[in-house]
Amino acid sequence: MTTTLLLARHGQTVWHAENRYAGVSDIALTDTGRAQGEALGRWAAAHPVDAIVTSPLSRAVTTAEPACRALGLTPRREPDLRECDFGVLEGRTLAEFAAEDPAAADAYRADPVAHPFPGAEDPLAAAGRGTAALRRIAAAHPGERVLVVAHNTLFRLVLCSLLSIPLGTYRRVFPRLVNAAISELRIDGRTTSLLSLNVPCEP
């Protein structure tokens, strides 16, 4: 039976405003990020959603709270939906890293899966855990619509995995997921379809 997953990246954080990698660091939302969460809540109130699942990181949990309130749902936190650990890039920008190690930065830009940042989580492992998490969610909610609030890089890796797109191209194929926008996936057994990407919650 088909399950619809409504993927939403969390709202803007104080680091994302400066294009810093947050990864597994637990960084708070900005006022803009909280407003994006409220917009997601209004969207959820106007659309049928049967369950809400979030990353355990506070920026995802906080983004989902307005939707939970609007629908009277208790969110489930899924540890395997946490963002990738970016190693030495946590809290830093790619430009800062490139100034220190231009060769490593160029290798990352060319293929971020084959050449992750020093100390970072293996992107293949991150894609595997995230993909398994979404498949578990789909299996637990047959025929339902589930709002899943998590993270930019993890979602892009998982989209590539589910859609049979080479993982090393994720930064080119999916340049970014917009904060609190909706991307709609349908999972039916081992078949996955992407129906929409980065649809704003509000005009």
FENCORBEL-V878541 format. One record per residue. N is the residue number from 1. RES is the residue in one letter. PSI is psi in degrees with one decimal (none if undefined). NEAR is the number of other ideal C-beta (glycine too) atoms within 12 Angstrom. Layout:
n: (N	N)
res: (RES	RES)
psi: (PSI	PSI)
near: (NEAR	NEAR)
//
This chain:
n: (1	2	3	4	5	6	7	8	9	10	11	12	13	14	15	16	17	18	19	20	21	22	23	24	25	26	27	28	29	30	31	32	33	34	35	36	37	38	39	40	41	42	43	44	45	46	47	48	49	50	51	52	53	54	55	56	57	58	59	60	61	62	63	64	65	66	67	68	69	70	71	72	73	74	75	76	77	78	79	80	81	82	83	84	85	86	87	88	89	90	91	92	93	94	95	96	97	98	99	100	101	102	103	104	105	106	107	108	109	110	111	112	113	114	115	116	117	118	119	120	121	122	123	124	125	126	127	128	129	130	131	132	133	134	135	136	137	138	139	140	141	142	143	144	145	146	147	148	149	150	151	152	153	154	155	156	157	158	159	160	161	162	163	164	165	166	167	168	169	170	171	172	173	174	175	176	177	178	179	180	181	182	183	184	185	186	187	188	189	190	191	192	193	194	195	196	197	198	199	200	201	202	203)
res: (M	T	T	T	L	L	L	A	R	H	G	Q	T	V	W	H	A	E	N	R	Y	A	G	V	S	D	I	A	L	T	D	T	G	R	A	Q	G	E	A	L	G	R	W	A	A	A	H	P	V	D	A	I	V	T	S	P	L	S	R	A	V	T	T	A	E	P	A	C	R	A	L	G	L	T	P	R	R	E	P	D	L	R	E	C	D	F	G	V	L	E	G	R	T	L	A	E	F	A	A	E	D	P	A	A	A	D	A	Y	R	A	D	P	V	A	H	P	F	P	G	A	E	D	P	L	A	A	A	G	R	G	T	A	A	L	R	R	I	A	A	A	H	P	G	E	R	V	L	V	V	A	H	N	T	L	F	R	L	V	L	C	S	L	L	S	I	P	L	G	T	Y	R	R	V	F	P	R	L	V	N	A	A	I	S	E	L	R	I	D	G	R	T	T	S	L	L	S	L	N	V	P	C	E	P)
psi: (141.9	134.5	136.9	122.7	125.6	99.0	131.3	124.8	145.4	168.5	171.6	140.2	171.8	-27.0	-36.7	-26.7	-25.5	9.9	36.0	144.5	122.2	-42.8	-128.8	-2.9	136.3	90.6	138.0	158.0	152.3	175.6	-38.2	-42.6	-40.5	-37.8	-36.4	-37.8	-39.5	-39.5	-40.1	-37.3	-41.1	-38.4	-46.1	-35.8	-25.5	-2.9	145.5	120.4	128.5	-23.6	158.2	130.1	137.9	160.2	155.6	-11.0	142.3	-30.8	-31.3	-42.7	-45.4	-38.5	-35.8	-17.1	-44.6	-37.3	-39.8	-44.1	-44.2	-33.7	-6.6	33.5	147.6	121.4	150.0	129.9	126.8	108.1	-33.1	-0.3	8.0	157.7	161.6	147.0	122.0	12.7	-127.6	-11.6	-4.9	122.5	4.3	166.6	160.1	-33.9	-39.5	-43.0	-42.3	-32.7	-29.8	-39.3	77.2	-35.1	-44.4	-37.7	-41.5	-40.0	-40.9	-45.9	-36.6	-39.3	92.9	-14.3	-42.1	-26.4	67.2	169.1	150.8	131.8	1.6	160.3	143.0	118.8	-31.7	-41.0	-40.3	-43.8	-39.6	-45.7	-39.3	-41.2	-44.3	-38.2	-46.0	-36.2	-37.8	-42.3	-45.6	-42.2	-31.1	-13.6	58.2	132.9	4.9	172.7	124.3	126.6	124.5	116.5	116.9	-128.5	157.0	-60.4	-42.9	-47.8	-40.7	-40.5	-43.1	-39.8	-43.9	-44.4	-47.5	-28.8	9.8	40.9	135.7	128.8	-35.5	-10.3	7.8	-34.3	-26.6	-44.5	-40.2	81.8	-39.1	154.9	130.4	139.5	126.0	12.0	162.9	131.5	125.8	123.2	144.7	127.4	124.7	96.5	-121.7	4.7	130.3	135.7	136.5	113.8	-27.0	158.6	129.1	43.4	122.2	146.9	-31.6	153.0	none)
near: (15	22	31	34	47	43	50	49	45	48	44	32	38	22	28	34	19	18	20	23	36	41	34	30	26	23	29	26	36	23	15	21	33	27	22	38	41	27	30	47	34	22	31	38	22	16	23	17	33	24	33	41	40	41	41	26	34	28	41	49	31	35	45	48	31	33	43	29	20	24	27	15	26	16	31	28	24	33	21	31	43	34	45	43	28	35	25	23	36	26	23	28	23	25	17	20	31	19	12	17	20	15	13	24	25	15	20	29	23	16	18	38	33	17	22	36	33	20	19	29	31	22	37	24	21	38	34	24	29	41	34	21	38	39	28	23	37	34	21	22	27	19	18	26	31	44	45	52	57	48	44	42	41	45	46	40	42	43	39	32	35	34	29	16	22	21	34	25	24	35	27	18	22	30	14	22	35	28	35	45	30	37	37	28	35	28	38	19	14	13	17	28	22	28	19	20	26	24	22	19	34	19	7)
//
